[in-house]
Amino acid sequence: MLFVLFWFEPLLAQRQAIPPQQLREADALYTKRVWRIIDLRERQNKVAAWPRNPLTKVLYDATLVGKLRPYHNDSLKQFYDVEQFLKLGTDTFLVKKLINPNGDDDNYSIDTVVERFNPTERIKQLLVLEEWYFDKRTSQQRAQIIALAPLYQRKIAGFDLGFVPLCWYKFYDRFDKESDCRDVLVNSLMYNSGNPYQKFSYDNWFEQRNFSSFIIKESNPYDVFIMDDPEIKRKGLDALIEAGKLKQQTLEQEHDMYEY
């Protein structure tokens, strides 16, 4: 058994991501973009937080060594350098210190403490941008992940500002001009809950869509998120109901293309 374990490790380091099936522009009957959130605290997604090789640490470490470019937003045009990236996500705290502990006065000094970013503890969600399209040549509806962003709970001077993207990564670069997430994740093992003895990578997890998620935005004329829709008025329950409707419509779209 030891021989088998050592035999597969060098093979794993040479794995390459399989490119998606090529699509001619004329064969795309329709296309739309969807933004969805993967909550790593959900039961189905906990495998991505495997302590031996958590997904958040894989992405963060790959950025530090230059394998991944951290972009400013989902347009994927401007990116941070390593020094700028290290400053992202750092928290600042105000600490009061008594100037003279032995004195009778209560004079305090306020110091600013900067805490370094810890990806495994701070990143709880992933924001995924994907493109859905219907290929009329094969009569199939497909989804291609374009980019993803780790979300962390931002705090400044003790004030909670909610979940914000740390940065954006190219999940798949169709022009193959730079290393993308698939190049990194295809050689990063995760826990396989179905069969622990079978090698399973994070690239398999995304491509096979084994994650649980909910939609927060679909391409629309007003370019607004569900929570910013005037009809929703930032009501959490109404937003979840609307996200469920969009998910069901996406699943039914492929079925409605056929005639019986």
C-alpha positions as CSV (number, residue, x, y, z in Angstrom):
1,M,0.0,0.0,0.0
2,L,2.9,2.4,0.7
3,F,4.2,1.8,-2.8
4,V,0.9,2.8,-4.3
5,L,0.7,6.1,-2.3
6,F,4.2,7.1,-3.3
7,W,3.6,6.1,-6.9
8,F,0.7,8.5,-7.4
9,E,2.3,11.6,-5.9
10,P,4.7,12.4,-8.8
11,L,1.9,11.7,-11.3
12,L,-0.3,14.2,-9.5
13,A,2.2,17.0,-9.9
14,Q,2.1,16.7,-13.7
15,R,-1.7,16.9,-14.0
16,Q,-3.1,19.5,-16.4
17,A,-6.5,21.0,-16.5
18,I,-8.7,19.7,-19.4
19,P,-9.9,22.7,-21.4
20,P,-13.6,23.0,-21.9
21,Q,-15.3,22.0,-25.2
22,Q,-14.8,24.7,-27.8
23,L,-17.8,26.8,-28.7
24,R,-18.4,28.7,-31.9
25,E,-20.0,32.0,-31.5
26,A,-22.7,31.1,-34.0
27,D,-23.6,28.0,-32.0
28,A,-24.4,30.0,-28.8
29,L,-28.1,30.3,-28.8
30,Y,-28.1,32.4,-25.7
31,T,-25.7,33.3,-22.9
32,K,-26.0,35.0,-19.5
33,R,-23.8,35.7,-16.5
34,V,-24.6,34.6,-13.0
35,W,-23.0,35.6,-9.7
36,R,-23.3,33.0,-6.9
37,I,-21.9,32.6,-3.4
38,I,-20.4,29.4,-2.0
39,D,-20.6,29.4,1.8
40,L,-17.8,27.3,3.1
41,R,-19.6,26.9,6.4
42,E,-22.4,24.8,4.8
43,R,-22.3,21.1,5.4
44,Q,-21.9,20.2,1.7
45,N,-19.0,22.7,1.3
46,K,-17.0,21.8,4.4
47,V,-14.8,19.5,2.4
48,A,-13.2,22.6,0.9
49,A,-12.1,23.6,4.4
50,W,-10.2,20.3,4.9
51,P,-7.5,21.2,7.5
52,R,-4.7,19.4,5.7
53,N,-5.2,21.5,2.5
54,P,-7.9,24.1,2.8
55,L,-9.0,25.8,-0.5
56,T,-8.6,29.3,0.9
57,K,-4.9,28.7,1.8
58,V,-4.2,27.1,-1.6
59,L,-5.4,30.3,-3.4
60,Y,-3.6,32.6,-0.9
61,D,-0.3,30.8,-1.1
62,A,-0.4,30.5,-4.9
63,T,-0.8,34.3,-5.0
64,L,2.2,34.9,-2.7
65,V,4.5,32.9,-5.0
66,G,3.2,34.5,-8.2
67,K,1.2,31.6,-9.6
68,L,-2.1,33.6,-9.5
69,R,-2.8,37.3,-10.2
70,P,-5.1,39.1,-7.7
71,Y,-7.3,41.4,-9.7
72,H,-9.2,44.5,-8.4
73,N,-12.6,43.5,-9.6
74,D,-14.4,41.0,-11.9
75,S,-13.5,42.9,-15.0
76,L,-10.1,41.2,-14.6
77,K,-8.0,44.1,-16.0
78,Q,-6.0,45.7,-13.2
79,F,-4.2,43.5,-10.7
80,Y,-2.3,44.0,-7.4
81,D,1.4,43.3,-7.0
82,V,2.5,41.0,-4.1
83,E,3.3,44.0,-1.7
84,Q,-0.2,45.4,-2.3
85,F,-1.8,42.0,-1.9
86,L,-0.2,41.5,1.5
87,K,-1.9,44.6,2.7
88,L,-5.4,43.5,1.7
89,G,-7.6,42.2,4.4
90,T,-5.5,43.5,7.3
91,D,-7.6,44.6,10.3
92,T,-6.9,47.6,12.5
93,F,-7.7,47.7,16.2
94,L,-7.6,50.6,18.6
95,V,-6.0,49.6,21.9
96,K,-6.1,51.9,25.0
97,K,-3.0,51.8,27.2
98,L,-2.7,53.4,30.6
99,I,0.2,55.9,30.5
100,N,1.2,55.7,34.1
101,P,-0.1,52.5,35.8
102,N,1.3,53.6,39.2
103,G,-0.2,57.1,39.1
104,D,-3.5,58.4,40.3
105,D,-4.5,59.9,36.9
106,D,-6.4,58.0,34.2
107,N,-4.6,59.2,31.2
108,Y,-4.6,56.7,28.3
109,S,-2.8,56.5,25.0
110,I,-4.4,54.9,22.0
111,D,-2.3,52.6,19.8
112,T,-3.3,51.3,16.4
113,V,-2.7,47.5,16.0
114,V,-2.6,45.9,12.6
115,E,-3.5,42.2,12.4
116,R,-2.1,40.2,9.5
117,F,-4.6,38.4,7.3
118,N,-5.2,34.7,8.0
119,P,-7.1,33.2,5.0
120,T,-8.2,29.9,6.7
121,E,-9.9,31.9,9.6
122,R,-11.1,35.0,7.8
123,I,-12.4,33.7,4.4
124,K,-15.8,32.1,4.9
125,Q,-17.4,32.5,1.4
126,L,-16.4,32.5,-2.2
127,L,-18.1,34.7,-4.8
128,V,-18.2,32.9,-8.2
129,L,-18.8,34.5,-11.6
130,E,-19.9,32.1,-14.3
131,E,-21.3,32.1,-17.7
132,W,-24.3,30.0,-18.8
133,Y,-24.8,29.2,-22.5
134,F,-26.8,26.9,-24.7
135,D,-24.9,25.1,-27.4
136,K,-27.3,24.4,-30.2
137,R,-24.8,22.1,-32.0
138,T,-24.9,19.6,-29.1
139,S,-28.3,20.8,-27.7
140,Q,-26.8,21.2,-24.2
141,Q,-26.8,23.9,-21.6
142,R,-23.4,24.4,-20.0
143,A,-21.8,26.6,-17.3
144,Q,-18.3,27.9,-17.4
145,I,-16.8,29.5,-14.3
146,I,-14.9,32.7,-15.3
147,A,-13.6,34.1,-12.0
148,L,-13.9,33.7,-8.3
149,A,-13.3,36.0,-5.3
150,P,-12.7,35.0,-1.7
151,L,-15.0,36.9,0.7
152,Y,-14.0,37.9,4.2
153,Q,-15.7,39.9,6.9
154,R,-14.0,43.3,6.9
155,K,-13.6,45.2,10.2
156,I,-12.1,48.6,10.7
157,A,-11.5,49.9,14.2
158,G,-14.0,47.4,15.5
159,F,-16.7,48.2,13.1
160,D,-18.1,45.4,11.0
161,L,-18.5,46.3,7.3
162,G,-19.8,43.0,6.1
163,F,-18.4,40.5,3.6
164,V,-16.3,42.0,0.8
165,P,-14.1,40.5,-1.9
166,L,-10.4,40.2,-1.0
167,C,-9.5,40.1,-4.7
168,W,-10.6,38.4,-7.9
169,Y,-8.9,35.5,-9.7
170,K,-9.2,34.2,-13.2
171,F,-10.6,30.7,-12.9
172,Y,-10.1,29.9,-16.6
173,D,-8.0,31.9,-19.1
174,R,-9.2,30.8,-22.5
175,F,-6.3,32.6,-24.2
176,D,-3.8,30.7,-22.0
177,K,-1.7,33.9,-21.4
178,E,-1.3,33.4,-17.7
179,S,-1.6,30.8,-15.0
180,D,-5.2,30.6,-13.7
181,C,-7.0,28.9,-10.9
182,R,-7.5,25.6,-12.8
183,D,-3.8,25.3,-13.3
184,V,-3.3,25.5,-9.5
185,L,-6.4,23.6,-8.3
186,V,-5.9,20.6,-10.6
187,N,-2.8,19.7,-8.5
188,S,-4.3,20.5,-5.1
189,L,-5.9,17.6,-3.4
190,M,-9.1,17.8,-1.3
191,Y,-10.9,15.4,0.9
192,N,-13.1,13.0,-1.1
193,S,-16.0,12.2,1.2
194,G,-17.3,9.6,-1.2
195,N,-14.1,7.6,-1.4
196,P,-11.2,8.8,0.7
197,Y,-8.7,6.5,-1.1
198,Q,-9.5,8.1,-4.5
199,K,-7.5,11.2,-5.5
200,F,-9.8,14.2,-5.9
201,S,-8.7,17.7,-6.7
202,Y,-10.4,21.1,-6.1
203,D,-10.6,21.4,-9.9
204,N,-12.8,18.3,-10.0
205,W,-14.9,19.8,-7.2
206,F,-15.6,22.9,-9.2
207,E,-15.9,21.3,-12.6
208,Q,-18.3,18.6,-11.4
209,R,-20.2,21.3,-9.5
210,N,-20.2,19.4,-6.2
211,F,-20.7,22.6,-4.2
212,S,-23.8,24.2,-2.7
213,S,-24.5,27.8,-3.6
214,F,-27.1,30.5,-3.9
215,I,-27.5,33.2,-6.6
216,I,-27.0,36.8,-5.8
217,K,-27.1,38.3,-9.2
218,E,-28.0,37.5,-12.8
219,S,-27.2,39.7,-15.8
220,N,-30.0,42.3,-16.1
221,P,-30.5,45.6,-17.9
222,Y,-30.1,47.6,-14.6
223,D,-26.9,45.7,-13.5
224,V,-28.1,45.4,-9.9
225,F,-27.8,42.6,-7.4
226,I,-30.9,40.9,-6.0
227,M,-30.6,42.6,-2.6
228,D,-30.4,46.0,-4.4
229,D,-33.6,45.4,-6.4
230,P,-36.2,48.0,-5.4
231,E,-38.9,45.3,-5.3
232,I,-36.8,43.3,-2.9
233,K,-35.9,46.2,-0.7
234,R,-33.0,44.3,1.0
235,K,-35.3,41.7,2.6
236,G,-33.3,38.5,3.1
237,L,-36.2,36.1,2.8
238,D,-37.5,37.7,-0.4
239,A,-33.9,37.7,-1.8
240,L,-33.6,33.9,-1.2
241,I,-37.0,33.3,-2.8
242,E,-36.0,35.3,-5.9
243,A,-32.6,33.4,-6.0
244,G,-34.5,30.1,-5.9
245,K,-36.7,31.3,-8.8
246,L,-33.6,32.2,-10.9
247,K,-32.0,28.9,-10.2
248,Q,-35.2,27.0,-11.2
249,Q,-35.5,29.1,-14.4
250,T,-31.9,28.2,-15.3
251,L,-32.6,24.5,-14.9
252,E,-35.8,24.7,-16.9
253,Q,-34.3,26.7,-19.7
254,E,-32.6,23.7,-21.2
255,H,-35.7,21.5,-21.0
256,D,-37.8,24.2,-22.7
257,M,-35.5,24.1,-25.7
258,Y,-36.8,20.7,-26.8
259,E,-40.1,19.8,-28.5
260,Y,-41.9,16.6,-27.8
